[in-house]
Amino acid sequence: MPNSTFSFLASESAQTTQTSQLPPWKVLVVDDEPEIHDVTIMALSKFTYEGRELSFLHAYSKAEAMKHMQSDPEICVVLLDVIMETDNAGLECVRQIRQELNNHDVRIILRTGQPSTIPEHEVMLKYDINDYKNKVDLTKSRLYITMTSALRAFRDIKKQSDLARELKELNETLEDKVEKRTAELLASNRSLREAKDKIIRQQATLVQSEKMASVGYLAAGMAHEINNPLGALKCNFAVLKDYIDSLFEKVEGFGENQLASDFTDIGELLEDNAIDLNRIERIVAALSVFNGVSDEQPREYDLNEILTTFCSEITDQKIYESPHDKSVQIMCCREQLLKVFEALYLNAKESGSEISDVKITASKSAGVVRIVFEDTGCGIEPDKLTRIFDPFYTTKPVGANVGLGLTIALMMAKNQGGDIIVASKLGIGSQFEIQLPAAEVDESFD
């Protein structure tokens, strides 16, 4: 009978012929009797399971057993004596392995020569052991069965542990991949939004440029044609006014007459015509700007000097304060830039701001100088914000404004390689930011 049992176990253990190429199963034998160690090795010397032989470690006390368990995590099975240096040394060893080392994979088989002193069912319930055997009953065949059962259980537990660890690693990796992919998508969406905004800005710039080009083309033909008759008209008007003034003097010499009220109306009409002629003259002068802005080329200037000079000419109040005493060099056409400043300042004044509420600031970053005109006026409605640079567009009453100031300011800024950006809130005010290229060599400021 023992031989048939051994043959059955041997057939399972001989699943491969390459036993020497596989690592052995590590078995820790813990017993204070050297003879037990020798007998165990002798009985299991030919044992293999799944093509792997056994490798034995030896401990003769609980302390030695714990040293092995702490230093070698690959121990699969512990054949543990109950009574060694103390009556419960083996049971205490079980507790430390499970609780202190937190090792729940290793299979622990208790072996005792005095089973009657410790009831088996109490030990199985109280301690986390996997089998309880009497040394007397452990024949070679039974030891084979016990070892096969223990190693099979250890293999399955180890597979589950490995799978759980791999699953955890995959989950962590998946989280990282999801986070990375999410970040990539967010970055892609951000890039798309930025590209879309850039296209919208470019389209707006193109539309604005086309409008200004159309006005320029029209102005090129109109300015000269209108100026000639306008000059003659103003000259004739001046002569006519002199004649009428002379006529007034002669009529007044006759005393009261019925034409007095008519002469009063004529005087008012002449004044109105003079105002209209001056307005036409201003429009033609503004249109002439489109017919070739200037021959002035961008040069290197000190921005602080230009702003300080401009502000001193328009007001005694301090509306600009240089952030530093350093020289801030800027590439620009000085006369054109002064006209841009004037247009933005007048626009701020016309918004309803007091002079003291108009502030001018300057900054530089990434090779771009930014000059901001800020007012505390009524603000600009969002639907009108996109039209303020259109030629002849104005929110003022007819005749109060030509509607070309901001158009010319933008054109002059672009002529110098710059731009004007506007932001406004109703009831709070507006900010007009001039952006111009800084000089290559510059003591920058922020």
C-alpha positions as CSV (number, residue, x, y, z in Angstrom):
1,M,0.0,0.0,0.0
2,P,2.7,2.5,0.8
3,N,4.4,1.7,-2.5
4,S,1.2,2.4,-4.5
5,T,0.7,5.7,-2.7
6,F,4.3,6.7,-3.4
7,S,3.9,5.8,-7.1
8,F,0.8,8.0,-7.3
9,L,2.6,10.9,-5.8
10,A,5.7,10.3,-7.8
11,S,3.7,10.5,-11.1
12,E,2.4,13.9,-10.1
13,S,5.8,15.2,-9.0
14,A,7.5,14.0,-12.1
15,Q,5.7,16.5,-14.5
16,T,9.0,17.6,-16.0
17,T,12.4,16.1,-16.6
18,Q,14.2,19.4,-16.2
19,T,14.2,19.5,-12.4
20,S,17.8,20.8,-12.2
21,Q,16.9,23.9,-14.1
22,L,14.1,25.0,-11.8
23,P,14.6,26.5,-8.3
24,P,13.9,24.2,-5.4
25,W,11.1,24.5,-2.9
26,K,12.5,25.8,0.3
27,V,11.5,23.9,3.4
28,L,12.4,25.0,7.0
29,V,12.7,22.1,9.4
30,V,12.3,23.3,13.0
31,D,13.0,20.8,15.8
32,D,15.3,20.5,18.8
33,E,16.1,16.9,18.0
34,P,18.8,16.4,15.3
35,E,17.5,12.9,14.5
36,I,14.2,14.4,13.3
37,H,16.1,16.6,10.8
38,D,18.0,13.6,9.5
39,V,14.9,11.4,9.2
40,T,13.0,14.2,7.4
41,I,15.7,14.8,4.8
42,M,16.1,11.0,4.3
43,A,12.3,10.6,3.7
44,L,12.0,13.5,1.3
45,S,15.3,13.3,-0.5
46,K,13.7,12.0,-3.7
47,F,10.6,14.2,-3.5
48,T,9.7,16.6,-6.3
49,Y,6.7,18.6,-7.1
50,E,6.0,20.2,-10.5
51,G,9.6,19.5,-11.5
52,R,11.1,21.1,-8.5
53,E,13.1,19.4,-5.7
54,L,13.3,20.4,-2.1
55,S,15.9,22.6,-0.4
56,F,16.1,22.2,3.4
57,L,16.9,24.9,6.0
58,H,17.4,23.9,9.6
59,A,16.5,25.5,12.9
60,Y,16.8,23.9,16.4
61,S,14.9,26.6,18.4
62,K,12.2,29.2,18.0
63,A,14.8,32.0,17.8
64,E,16.7,30.3,15.0
65,A,13.5,29.6,13.1
66,M,12.5,33.3,13.3
67,K,15.9,34.4,12.0
68,H,15.4,32.1,8.9
69,M,11.9,33.5,8.4
70,Q,13.0,37.1,8.7
71,S,16.0,36.7,6.3
72,D,14.4,34.4,3.7
73,P,11.0,35.3,2.3
74,E,11.1,32.4,-0.2
75,I,10.5,29.7,2.4
76,C,7.4,27.7,1.3
77,V,6.8,25.2,4.1
78,V,7.7,25.1,7.8
79,L,7.8,21.6,9.5
80,L,7.5,22.9,13.1
81,D,7.9,21.0,16.3
82,V,5.6,22.2,19.1
83,I,7.7,21.5,22.2
84,M,11.3,22.8,22.0
85,E,13.0,25.1,24.5
86,T,9.5,25.6,26.1
87,D,6.3,23.7,25.9
88,N,4.7,26.3,23.6
89,A,7.8,27.4,21.6
90,G,6.3,26.1,18.4
91,L,3.0,27.8,18.9
92,E,4.6,31.1,19.8
93,C,6.7,30.8,16.6
94,V,3.4,30.4,14.6
95,R,2.0,33.6,16.2
96,Q,5.2,35.6,15.4
97,I,5.3,34.4,11.8
98,R,1.7,35.3,11.2
99,Q,1.3,38.5,13.2
100,E,4.7,40.1,13.6
101,L,6.2,39.1,10.2
102,N,2.7,39.3,8.5
103,N,3.6,36.2,6.5
104,H,0.3,34.4,5.6
105,D,1.7,32.6,2.5
106,V,4.0,30.1,4.1
107,R,2.4,26.7,4.9
108,I,3.0,25.7,8.6
109,I,2.7,22.0,9.5
110,L,2.9,21.3,13.3
111,R,4.6,18.1,14.3
112,T,4.6,16.8,17.9
113,G,5.6,13.7,19.7
114,Q,3.0,14.3,22.5
115,P,-0.3,15.1,20.8
116,S,-2.3,14.3,23.9
117,T,-0.9,17.3,25.8
118,I,-2.3,19.8,23.3
119,P,-5.7,19.0,21.7
120,E,-5.6,19.2,18.0
121,H,-8.9,21.0,17.5
122,E,-8.0,23.7,19.9
123,V,-4.7,24.3,18.2
124,M,-6.3,24.5,14.7
125,L,-8.9,27.0,16.0
126,K,-6.6,29.2,17.9
127,Y,-3.5,29.2,15.7
128,D,-3.2,29.9,12.0
129,I,-1.6,26.6,11.0
130,N,-2.3,24.5,8.0
131,D,-1.9,21.0,9.3
132,Y,-1.2,19.1,12.6
133,K,0.7,15.8,12.5
134,N,2.0,13.3,15.0
135,K,5.6,12.5,14.4
136,V,4.9,8.8,14.9
137,D,2.2,8.7,12.2
138,L,4.4,10.6,9.6
139,T,5.6,7.7,7.5
140,K,7.3,8.4,4.2
141,S,4.1,8.1,2.2
142,R,2.1,10.3,4.6
143,L,5.0,12.9,4.6
144,Y,4.8,12.9,0.7
145,I,1.1,13.5,0.9
146,T,1.4,16.2,3.5
147,M,4.2,18.0,1.6
148,T,2.4,17.8,-1.8
149,S,-0.8,19.3,-0.2
150,A,1.2,22.0,1.4
151,L,3.2,23.0,-1.7
152,R,0.0,22.9,-3.9
153,A,-1.7,25.3,-1.5
154,F,1.4,27.5,-1.3
155,R,1.6,27.6,-5.2
156,D,-2.0,28.6,-5.5
157,I,-1.7,31.3,-2.8
158,K,1.4,32.6,-4.4
159,K,-0.3,32.8,-7.8
160,Q,-3.1,34.7,-6.2
161,S,-0.7,37.0,-4.5
162,D,1.3,37.6,-7.6
163,L,-1.9,38.2,-9.6
164,A,-3.2,40.6,-7.0
165,R,0.2,42.5,-7.1
166,E,0.2,42.6,-10.9
167,L,-3.4,43.8,-10.9
168,K,-2.5,46.5,-8.4
169,E,0.5,47.5,-10.5
170,L,-1.6,47.5,-13.7
171,N,-4.2,49.7,-11.9
172,E,-1.6,52.1,-10.8
173,T,-0.1,52.1,-14.3
174,L,-3.5,52.6,-15.8
175,E,-4.2,55.5,-13.5
176,D,-0.9,57.0,-14.6
177,K,-1.7,56.4,-18.3
178,V,-5.2,57.9,-17.8
179,E,-3.8,60.9,-16.1
180,K,-1.1,61.3,-18.8
181,R,-3.7,60.8,-21.6
182,T,-6.0,63.3,-19.9
183,A,-3.2,65.8,-19.6
184,E,-2.4,65.3,-23.2
185,L,-6.0,65.8,-24.2
186,L,-6.3,68.9,-22.1
187,A,-3.1,70.2,-23.6
188,S,-4.4,69.4,-27.1
189,N,-7.7,71.1,-26.3
190,R,-5.8,74.1,-25.0
191,S,-3.7,74.2,-28.1
192,L,-6.8,74.0,-30.3
193,R,-8.5,76.8,-28.3
194,E,-5.3,78.9,-28.6
195,A,-5.1,78.2,-32.3
196,K,-8.8,79.0,-32.8
197,D,-8.4,82.3,-30.8
198,K,-5.3,83.1,-32.9
199,I,-7.3,82.5,-36.2
200,I,-10.1,84.7,-34.9
201,R,-7.6,87.4,-34.0
202,Q,-5.9,87.1,-37.4
203,Q,-9.3,87.2,-39.2
204,A,-10.3,90.3,-37.2
205,T,-6.9,91.9,-38.1
206,L,-7.4,90.9,-41.7
207,V,-10.9,92.4,-41.8
208,Q,-9.6,95.6,-40.1
209,S,-6.7,95.8,-42.6
210,E,-9.0,95.3,-45.5
211,K,-11.3,98.1,-44.2
212,M,-8.4,100.4,-43.7
213,A,-7.0,99.5,-47.2
214,S,-10.4,100.3,-48.7
215,V,-10.5,103.6,-46.9
216,G,-6.9,104.3,-48.0
217,Y,-7.7,103.5,-51.6
218,L,-10.8,105.8,-51.5
219,A,-8.9,108.5,-49.6
220,A,-6.1,108.5,-52.2
221,G,-8.6,109.6,-54.8
222,M,-10.8,111.8,-52.6
223,A,-8.4,113.9,-50.7
224,H,-6.9,115.7,-53.6
225,E,-10.2,116.0,-55.5
226,I,-12.0,117.4,-52.4
227,N,-9.2,119.7,-51.3
228,N,-9.2,121.8,-54.4
229,P,-12.9,122.8,-54.4
230,L,-12.8,122.9,-50.6
231,G,-10.0,125.5,-50.7
232,A,-11.8,127.6,-53.3
233,L,-15.1,127.3,-51.4
234,K,-13.5,128.5,-48.1
235,C,-11.8,131.4,-50.0
236,N,-15.1,132.4,-51.6
237,F,-16.9,132.0,-48.3
238,A,-14.4,134.4,-46.6
239,V,-14.9,137.0,-49.3
240,L,-18.7,136.6,-49.2
241,K,-18.6,137.0,-45.4
242,D,-16.6,140.2,-45.8
243,Y,-19.2,141.6,-48.3
244,I,-22.0,140.7,-46.0
245,D,-20.3,142.3,-43.0
246,S,-19.8,145.4,-45.0
247,L,-23.4,145.4,-46.1
248,F,-24.5,145.0,-42.4
249,E,-22.5,148.1,-41.5
250,K,-24.1,150.2,-44.3
251,V,-27.6,149.0,-43.5
252,E,-27.2,149.8,-39.8
253,G,-26.3,153.3,-40.7
254,F,-29.9,153.9,-41.9
255,G,-31.3,153.0,-38.4
256,E,-34.1,150.6,-37.8
257,N,-35.3,148.7,-40.8
258,Q,-37.3,145.6,-41.6
259,L,-34.3,143.6,-42.8
260,A,-32.6,143.5,-39.3
261,S,-34.1,140.1,-38.5
262,D,-33.1,138.7,-41.9
263,F,-29.5,139.9,-41.4
264,T,-29.4,138.1,-38.0
265,D,-30.5,134.8,-39.7
266,I,-27.9,135.3,-42.4
267,G,-25.2,135.7,-39.7
268,E,-26.2,132.5,-38.0
269,L,-26.3,130.6,-41.3
270,L,-22.8,131.8,-42.1
271,E,-21.5,130.6,-38.8
272,D,-23.1,127.2,-39.4
273,N,-21.6,127.0,-42.8
274,A,-18.2,127.8,-41.4
275,I,-18.5,125.0,-38.9
276,D,-19.5,122.5,-41.6
277,L,-16.6,123.6,-43.8
278,N,-14.2,123.1,-41.0
279,R,-15.5,119.7,-40.4
280,I,-15.1,118.8,-44.0
281,E,-11.5,120.1,-43.8
282,R,-10.9,117.9,-40.7
283,I,-12.2,114.8,-42.5
284,V,-10.1,115.4,-45.6
285,A,-7.1,116.0,-43.3
286,A,-7.8,112.7,-41.6
287,L,-8.3,110.9,-44.9
288,S,-5.0,112.2,-46.2
289,V,-3.3,110.2,-43.5
290,F,-4.3,107.0,-45.3
291,N,-2.7,108.3,-48.5
292,G,0.8,107.4,-47.1
293,V,1.2,107.8,-43.4
294,S,4.6,109.2,-43.3
295,D,8.1,108.8,-44.6
296,E,9.3,108.5,-41.0
297,Q,11.0,105.1,-40.3
298,P,11.1,103.4,-36.9
299,R,14.1,104.3,-34.7
300,E,15.3,103.7,-31.2
301,Y,13.8,106.1,-28.7
302,D,13.6,106.5,-24.9
303,L,9.9,105.6,-24.1
304,N,10.0,107.5,-20.8
305,E,11.1,110.7,-22.5
306,I,8.4,110.4,-25.1
307,L,5.6,109.8,-22.6
308,T,6.9,112.5,-20.2
309,T,7.0,115.1,-23.0
310,F,3.5,114.1,-24.2
311,C,1.9,114.3,-20.8
312,S,3.6,117.6,-19.9
313,E,2.1,119.1,-23.1
314,I,-1.5,118.0,-22.5
315,T,-1.9,118.5,-18.7
316,D,-0.2,119.8,-15.5
317,Q,-1.5,116.7,-13.6
318,K,0.7,113.7,-13.3
319,I,-1.0,110.9,-15.3
320,Y,2.1,108.9,-16.1
321,E,4.8,107.8,-13.6
322,S,7.9,106.0,-14.9
323,P,8.2,102.6,-13.1
324,H,12.0,103.1,-12.9
325,D,14.6,105.7,-13.6
326,K,16.2,103.4,-16.2
327,S,16.1,104.3,-19.8
328,V,13.5,102.2,-21.7
329,Q,14.5,101.9,-25.4
330,I,11.7,101.3,-27.9
331,M,11.6,101.0,-31.7
332,C,9.0,103.4,-33.0
333,C,8.2,106.4,-35.3
334,R,8.2,109.2,-32.7
335,E,5.8,111.6,-34.4
336,Q,3.3,108.8,-35.3
337,L,3.5,107.4,-31.7
338,L,2.7,110.9,-30.3
339,K,-0.4,111.0,-32.6
340,V,-1.4,107.5,-31.3
341,F,-1.0,108.8,-27.7
342,E,-3.1,111.9,-28.5
343,A,-5.9,109.8,-30.1
344,L,-6.1,107.5,-27.1
345,Y,-5.9,110.3,-24.6
346,L,-8.8,112.2,-26.4
347,N,-10.8,109.0,-26.5
348,A,-10.3,108.6,-22.7
349,K,-11.3,112.2,-22.1
350,E,-14.4,111.8,-24.3
351,S,-15.4,108.7,-22.3
352,G,-16.4,110.9,-19.4
353,S,-13.3,110.5,-17.3
354,E,-11.8,113.4,-15.4
355,I,-8.2,114.2,-16.4
356,S,-6.9,113.0,-13.0
357,D,-8.7,109.6,-13.7
358,V,-6.8,108.9,-16.9
359,K,-3.7,106.8,-16.1
360,I,-0.9,105.8,-18.4
361,T,1.4,102.9,-17.5
362,A,4.2,101.0,-19.3
363,S,5.7,97.6,-19.0
364,K,8.0,95.3,-21.0
365,S,8.1,91.5,-21.3
366,A,9.3,89.0,-24.0
367,G,10.6,91.8,-26.2
368,V,7.3,93.7,-26.3
369,V,6.7,97.1,-24.7
370,R,3.1,97.7,-23.5
371,I,1.7,101.2,-23.0
372,V,-1.7,101.2,-21.4
373,F,-4.2,104.2,-21.4
374,E,-6.7,103.5,-18.7
375,D,-9.9,105.5,-18.0
376,T,-12.7,105.3,-15.6
377,G,-15.4,106.4,-18.0
378,C,-18.7,104.7,-19.0
379,G,-17.1,101.8,-20.7
380,I,-17.9,100.3,-24.1
381,E,-20.7,97.9,-24.8
382,P,-19.5,94.4,-26.0
383,D,-21.3,94.6,-29.3
384,K,-19.7,97.9,-30.1
385,L,-16.2,96.8,-28.9
386,T,-15.4,95.1,-32.2
387,R,-16.4,98.2,-34.2
388,I,-14.5,101.0,-32.5
389,F,-11.6,100.8,-34.9
390,D,-13.9,100.9,-38.0
391,P,-13.5,104.1,-40.1
392,F,-16.1,106.8,-39.4
393,Y,-17.6,104.7,-36.5
394,T,-18.5,106.9,-33.5
395,T,-20.9,106.8,-30.6
396,K,-21.0,110.6,-30.5
397,P,-23.7,112.8,-32.0
398,V,-23.4,113.6,-35.7
399,G,-20.9,116.3,-36.3
400,A,-19.3,116.0,-32.9
401,N,-16.7,113.5,-34.0
402,V,-15.1,112.5,-37.3
403,G,-14.8,108.8,-36.2
404,L,-11.3,108.3,-37.6
405,G,-9.2,108.9,-34.4
406,L,-8.9,105.3,-33.3
407,T,-8.8,104.0,-36.9
408,I,-5.7,106.2,-37.5
409,A,-4.2,105.3,-34.2
410,L,-4.4,101.6,-35.0
411,M,-3.0,102.1,-38.5
412,M,-0.1,104.0,-37.1
413,A,0.6,101.4,-34.5
414,K,0.6,98.6,-37.1
415,N,2.8,100.7,-39.4
416,Q,5.4,100.4,-36.6
417,G,5.1,96.7,-36.2
418,G,2.7,97.0,-33.3
419,D,-0.9,96.7,-32.3
420,I,-3.6,98.1,-30.1
421,I,-5.6,95.8,-27.8
422,V,-8.7,97.0,-26.0
423,A,-10.6,95.7,-22.9
424,S,-13.7,97.4,-21.5
425,K,-16.3,97.0,-18.8
426,L,-19.5,99.0,-18.7
427,G,-19.6,101.4,-15.8
428,I,-16.0,100.7,-14.9
429,G,-13.9,102.0,-17.8
430,S,-11.6,101.0,-20.6
431,Q,-8.0,100.0,-21.2
432,F,-6.3,100.6,-24.5
433,E,-2.9,98.8,-24.7
434,I,-0.4,99.7,-27.3
435,Q,2.1,96.9,-28.1
436,L,5.3,97.8,-29.8
437,P,8.6,96.0,-30.3
438,A,11.3,96.8,-27.8
439,A,14.8,97.8,-28.9
440,E,17.2,94.8,-29.1
441,V,19.5,96.3,-26.4
442,D,17.4,97.5,-23.5
443,E,17.4,97.9,-19.7
444,S,14.1,96.1,-19.3
445,F,11.5,96.9,-16.6
446,D,8.4,95.2,-15.5
